[in-house]
Amino acid sequence: MEKFENVKKSKSQEAGTQGGNFMKLKFAIIGCGRISYKHVEAIVNNHDEAELVATCDVDIEKARAKANEYINKIEGAKVNVYADYKEMIEKEDIDVVTIATESGYHPEIAIYCMEKGKHVIVEKPMALSTKDADKMIETAKRKGVKLCVCHQNRFNKPIQMLRRALEEGRFGKLINGMASIRWNRNMNYYKQAPWRGTWELDGGTLMNQCIHDIDLLQWMMGGEIDSVYAQTGNFIRDIEAEDFGAIIIRFKNGAIGIVEGSACVYPKNLEETLSIFGENGSVVIGGLAVNRIETWRFADGKDSEEEILKMQEGDPDTVYGYGHTPLFKDMIDAIKSNREPLVNGEEGRKGMEIILAAYKSQKTGMPVKFPIGDFSTLDMKDADIKIK
């Protein structure tokens, strides 16, 4: 592995360590495709503490388009564009790199940037193998930088309310939880970007579409997992990986998690729902991006379900939701106060490991005990999951 010596701090990092008064953190975006506008939006919405200084994409016109999105919203902004992220890292004064490339490239780019002393926000999934995820976490610790994984739905207001209820013990003994992702991803979606649905760069619907909800499910149910059993298949989409998967998760606290994930729902997205059930409480959160409480019932009578349901915000414009802005704000605060971000590398790894365990279970036909060891989506290349 290439070694990097004498890592230079950015001007804002030096100001923070010398005087305690932080300048704006300088951000750069690598990968300017489908999700990258949410990164631009999050930097704009945190403009008092953050500024975009560079964008990068192998298609430089995409990088230029994202730079212009930012420039059109921030008066006087100057954003440089690049086709080579290594050149950008060498030339620019950057504090934080956000990575929104194809999933399979996340580890290589993140590790390079962290080795250069940059904090990193990486889109989900952080990696496609346990080995790469562990290397990313180790690099962040060794270099003394922050690593954050974009599980932005953790910041949805209803999700935060649910988490507080769990921490306060309002559910009593947890019994089961369920994540239902009943979506449609037709072949046009896959043809727009041929890396989608491949074992090398993406995985299937569990890894791409369902990982946010799997992350939320494990976060609510206790996080410590005993075993995973799964059945997956490729039913109708002309891709390598699965277009439907079902997972049963046994948590170490005894509770059971159930995941239903589909890209085959006709004719369009139907629902994205998280349900948590305990001896003294039941909560269901739905909406376009798990952003709306549908059921809120507790034995303690501390609040009224009717009043809670009246306090709902409207659906966001897309399934990406409202969470990128507070996630970026949390990362900024983590850097300034030298704490871990809410969704650090270890947290971001958990949902990914559940999905890799599901793939391993599909391949072996057996439940998979945790930890699962070294496993990658590439290990699925010889698995026959096509449903004839």
Order of alpha helices (4+ residues) and beta strands (2+ residues): alpha-beta-alpha-beta-alpha-beta-alpha-beta-alpha-beta-alpha-beta-alpha-beta-alpha-alpha-alpha-beta-beta-beta-beta-beta-beta-alpha-alpha-alpha-beta
